[in-house]
Amino acid sequence: MTPTASRAAALLVRSVGRRGPAISVSASSVSRMATVDRSSVRTAATLSAGDALTKLATELPHKDVIRYQHKNIKWSLKHVDYHSDSLANGFIDYGFQPGDKVLSWLPLHFGEQHILQFACSKAGLVLYHLDPKQAITDKAGATEALKRALEVTEANILVSQEAGDDVNYVKLCEDIIPELRIFDCGEGMPFFTPRFPHLRVAIHTGFDIQDKRGMEPLKHMLLPAGTLKTRLRDLGMSVDGATPLMGELATGKDGMPVKGKVLTNEEVVSQGVWPEMTGILKKEYQEIEGVGVVF
């Protein structure tokens, strides 16, 4: 019998001795009780942000949690869970696995950014973020920053907005990844660039593929099949609160991105690193301000 089981048995015997006649409890029964108890505690303590969202969406599917003023779109817990689960499933179907890295070049107030955060949690991916606002006033500096970020993070996935604030972000991506100009995602061939050999796909948030066939539209990555858990299980992998989720990007002395520490799901949520995610998991209604695509 394990020490935990022994303590459980002793407590049970003392309790029964005080309250009534003794009952027969085998060592194996107490051991199973202790094992079940440890398992339930471990599961509760290590729930990932994505799994926590799914649990909430099951309990309160129609609870409104976020509204984007620039789109006049309001999402409930079920909406957020559905979209993020579809994206996470799409990532796994594409061939990505827990531990792979994503670099987001999206504004922090975009709904796509918040769905991406939960999707990375569900799929076990590590999400880095590079602020795209620099491109508004310094396109050359922004492309250099993006280049450095891709190098230091070794990102497997790049996610960018199509355009905004009179900036064509797709063209900026093509400036540092010229293979995007000649590659066609529709041909079904794997993407490769010797400049960033770890990069496997570049994604944009636009709705069409005209003049940007080298990048996948985000909507094409969605796979609402409800098979995410099965896919992860088939890979022999699982995601919990200890799974890495967020990679920090700081600014070095030269003004370029440098990689910082990596935070787990539990650390991201407990520290409130992503306020929108934290608010959603607290079931708090949020109004997100900000300007949409202006081009």
For each residue, the residues with C-beta under 8 A, 3 or more apart:
1: 5 6 9 27 30 31
2: 5 6 31 34
3: 6 7
4: 7 8 34 38
5: 1 2 8 9 27 30 31 33 34 35
6: 1 2 3 9 10
7: 3 4 10 11
8: 4 5 11 12 30 33 34 37
9: 1 5 6 12 13 25 27 30
10: 6 7 13 14
11: 7 8 14 15
12: 8 9 15 16 25 30
13: 9 10 16 17 22 25
14: 10 11 17 18
15: 11 12 18 19
16: 12 13 19 20 21 22 23
17: 13 14 22
18: 14 15
19: 15 16
20: 16
21: 16
22: 13 16 17
23: 16
24:
25: 9 12 13 29 30
26: 29 30
27: 1 5 9 30 31
28: 31 32
29: 25 26 32 33
30: 1 5 8 9 12 25 26 27 33 34
31: 1 2 5 27 28 34 35
32: 28 29 35 36
33: 5 8 29 30 36 37
34: 2 4 5 8 30 31 37 38
35: 5 31 32 38 39
36: 32 33 39 40
37: 8 33 34 40 41
38: 4 34 35 41 42
39: 35 36 42 43
40: 36 37 43 44
41: 37 38 44 45
42: 38 39 45 46
43: 39 40 46 47
44: 40 41 47
45: 41 42 241
46: 42 43 240 241 242 266
47: 43 44 51 52 55 240 241
48: 51 52 121 122 239 240 241 243 245 265
49: 52 53 117 118 121 245 265 268 269 277 281
50: 53 54 84 85 88 118 119 121 122 123 239 265
51: 47 48 54 55 122 239 240
52: 47 48 49 55 56 269 281
53: 49 50 56 57 77 80 81 84 118 121 280 281
54: 50 51 57 58 81 85 122
55: 47 51 52 58 59
56: 52 53 59 60 63 77 81 281 283
57: 53 54 60 61 77 78 80 81 82
58: 54 55 61
59: 55 56
60: 56 57 63 77 283
61: 57 58 76 77 78
62: 76 77 78
63: 56 60 76 77 283
64: 67 74 75 76 285
65: 75 76 77 80 279 280 283 284 285 286
66: 74 75 80 111 114 276 279 280 285 286 288
67: 64 72 73 74 75 285 286 287 288
68: 71 72 73 74 109 111 288 290
69: 72 287 288 289 290
70: 109 289 290 291 292
71: 68 111 292
72: 67 68 69
73: 67 68 111
74: 64 66 67 68
75: 64 65 66 67 79 80 83 111
76: 61 62 63 64 65 79 80
77: 53 56 57 60 61 62 63 65 80 81 280 283
78: 57 61 62 81 82
79: 75 76 82 83
80: 53 57 65 66 75 76 77 83 84 114 115 118 280
81: 53 54 56 57 77 78 84 85 118
82: 57 78 79 85 86 224
83: 75 79 80 86 87 115 222
84: 50 53 80 81 87 88 115 116 117 118 119 121 122
85: 50 54 81 82 88 89 119 122 224 226 228
86: 82 83 89 90 222 223 224 225
87: 83 84 90 91 115 116 119 218 221 222
88: 50 84 85 91 92 118 119 120 121 122 123 228
89: 85 86 92 93 123 223 224 225 226 227 228 231
90: 86 87 93 94 221 222 223
91: 87 88 94 96 100 119 123 125 157 221
92: 88 89 95 96 97 123 228 231 232 235
93: 89 90 223 231
94: 90 91 200 201 221
95: 92 200
96: 91 92 100 123 125 156 157 200
97: 92 100 124 235 237
98: 123 124 125 232 235 237 239 243
99: 124 125 126 244
100: 91 96 97 125 126 156 157
101: 125 126 127 128 153 154 155 156 157 198 247
102: 116 120 125 126 127 128 155 156 157 158 159
103: 128 129 130 149 150 153 155 157 158 159
104: 113 116 127 128 129 130 159
105: 130 132 146 158 159 160 161 169 173
106: 110 112 113 116 129 132 159 160 161 205
107: 110 113 132 133 161 164 290
108: 113 129 131
109: 68 70 113 288 289 290
110: 106 107 113 114 161 205 290
111: 66 68 71 73 75 114 115 288
112: 106 115 116 159 161 205 218
113: 104 106 107 108 109 110 116 117 129
114: 66 80 110 111 117 118 274 276 277 280
115: 80 83 84 87 111 112 118 119
116: 84 87 102 104 106 112 113 119 120 127 159
117: 49 84 113 114 120 121 127 274 276 277
118: 49 50 53 80 81 84 88 114 115 121 122 277
119: 50 84 85 87 88 91 115 116 122 123 125
120: 88 102 116 117 123 124 125 126 127 245
121: 48 49 50 53 84 88 117 118 124 239 243 245 265
122: 48 50 51 54 84 85 88 118 119 228 239
123: 50 88 89 91 92 96 98 119 120 228 232 239
124: 97 98 99 120 121 232 237 239 243 244
125: 91 96 98 99 100 101 102 119 120 157
126: 99 100 101 102 120 244 245 246 247 262
127: 101 102 104 116 117 120 245 246 247
128: 101 102 103 104 149 153 155 246 247 248 249 259
129: 103 104 106 108 113 249
130: 103 104 105 145 146 149 249 257
131: 108 134
132: 105 106 107 135 142 160 161 164 167 169
133: 107 136 165
134: 131 137 138 141 142 145
135: 132 138 139 142 143 165 167 169 172
136: 133 165 166 167
137: 134
138: 134 135 141 142
139: 135 142 143 167 172
140: 143 144
141: 134 138 144 145 255
142: 132 134 135 138 139 145 146 172
143: 135 139 140 146 147 172 175 176
144: 140 141 147 148 256
145: 130 134 141 142 148 149 255 256 257
146: 105 130 142 143 149 150 172 173 176
147: 143 144 150 151 176
148: 144 145 151 152 256 257
149: 103 128 130 145 146 152 153 155 249 257
150: 103 146 147 153 154 155 158 176 196 199
151: 147 148 154 196
152: 148 149 249 257 258 259
153: 101 103 128 149 150 247 249 259
154: 101 150 151 198
155: 101 102 103 128 149 150 158 196 198 199
156: 96 100 101 102 198 199 200 201
157: 91 96 100 101 102 103 125 199 200 201 202 203
158: 102 103 105 150 155 173 199 201 202 203
159: 102 103 104 105 106 112 116 203 204 205 218
160: 105 106 132 169 170 173 202 203 204 205 215
161: 105 106 107 110 112 132 164 169 204 205 293
162: 168 169 170 204 205 206 212 293
163: 167 168 169 170 206 293 295
164: 107 132 161 167 169 291 292 293 294 295
165: 133 135 136 291 294 295
166: 136 294 295
167: 132 135 136 139 163 164 172 295
168: 162 163 171 172 295
169: 105 132 135 160 161 162 163 164 172 173 204
170: 160 162 163 173 174 204 206 211 212 215
171: 168 174 175
172: 135 139 142 143 146 167 168 169 175 176
173: 105 146 158 160 169 170 176 177 180 202 204 215
174: 170 171 177 178 180 181 214
175: 143 171 172 178
176: 143 146 147 150 172 173 195
177: 173 174 180 193 195 196 199 202
178: 174 175 181 182
179: 182 183 191 192 193 195 214
180: 173 174 177 183 202 212 214 215
181: 174 178 214
182: 178 179 214
183: 179 180 189 191 213 214
184: 187 213 214
185: 191 201 209 213 214 215 216 220
186: 209 213
187: 184
188:
189: 183
190: 200
191: 179 183 185 199 200 201 202 214
192: 179 197
193: 177 179 196 197 199
194: 197
195: 176 177 179
196: 150 151 155 177 193 199
197: 192 193 194
198: 101 154 155 156
199: 150 155 156 157 158 177 191 193 196 202
200: 94 95 96 156 157 190 191
201: 94 156 157 158 185 191 216
202: 157 158 160 173 177 180 191 199 214 215 216
203: 157 158 159 160 215 216 217 218 221
204: 159 160 161 162 169 170 173 212 215 216 217 218
205: 106 110 112 159 160 161 162 217 218
206: 162 163 170 212 217
207: 217 219
208: 217
209: 185 186 212 213 217
210:
211: 170
212: 162 170 180 204 206 209 215
213: 183 184 185 186 209
214: 174 179 180 181 182 183 184 185 191 202
215: 160 170 173 180 185 202 203 204 212
216: 185 201 202 203 204 220 221
217: 203 204 205 206 207 208 209 220 221
218: 87 112 159 203 204 205 221 222
219: 207 222
220: 185 216 217
221: 87 90 91 94 203 216 217 218
222: 83 86 87 90 218 219
223: 86 89 90 93
224: 82 85 86 89
225: 86 89
226: 85 89
227: 89 230 231
228: 85 88 89 92 122 123 231 232
229: 232 233
230: 227 233 234
231: 89 92 93 227 228 234 235
232: 92 98 123 124 228 229 235 237 238 239
233: 229 230 236 237 238
234: 230 231
235: 92 97 98 231 232
236: 233
237: 97 98 124 232 233
238: 232 233
239: 48 50 51 98 121 122 123 124 232 243 265
240: 46 47 48 51 243 265
241: 45 46 47 48 264 265 266
242: 46 264 265 266
243: 48 98 121 124 239 240 264 265
244: 99 124 126 247 262 263 264
245: 48 49 120 121 126 127 263 264 265 267 268
246: 126 127 128 262 263 267 268 273 274
247: 101 126 127 128 153 244 259 260 261 262 263
248: 128 259 260 261 262 263
249: 128 129 130 149 152 153 257 258 259 260
250: 257 258 259 260
251: 255 256 257 258
252: 255 256 257 258
253:
254:
255: 141 145 251 252
256: 144 145 148 251 252
257: 130 145 148 149 152 249 250 251 252
258: 152 249 250 251 252
259: 128 152 153 247 248 249 250
260: 247 248 249 250
261: 247 248
262: 126 244 246 247 248
263: 244 245 246 247 248 267 268 271 273
264: 241 242 243 244 245 267 268
265: 48 49 50 121 239 240 241 242 243 245 268 269
266: 46 241 242 269 270
267: 245 246 263 264 270 271 273
268: 49 245 246 263 264 265 271 273 274 277
269: 49 52 265 266 272 277 278 281
270: 266 267
271: 263 267 268
272: 269 275 278
273: 246 263 267 268 278
274: 114 117 246 268 277 278
275: 272 278 279
276: 66 114 117 279 280 286 288
277: 49 114 117 118 268 269 274 280 281
278: 269 272 273 274 275 281 282
279: 65 66 275 276 282 284 286
280: 53 65 66 77 80 114 276 277 283 284 286
281: 49 52 53 56 269 277 278
282: 278 279
283: 56 60 63 65 77 280
284: 65 279 280
285: 64 65 66 67
286: 65 66 67 276 279 280
287: 67 69
288: 66 67 68 69 109 111 276
289: 69 70 109
290: 68 69 70 107 109 110
291: 70 164 165 294
292: 70 71 164
293: 161 162 163 164
294: 164 165 166 291
295: 163 164 165 166 167 168
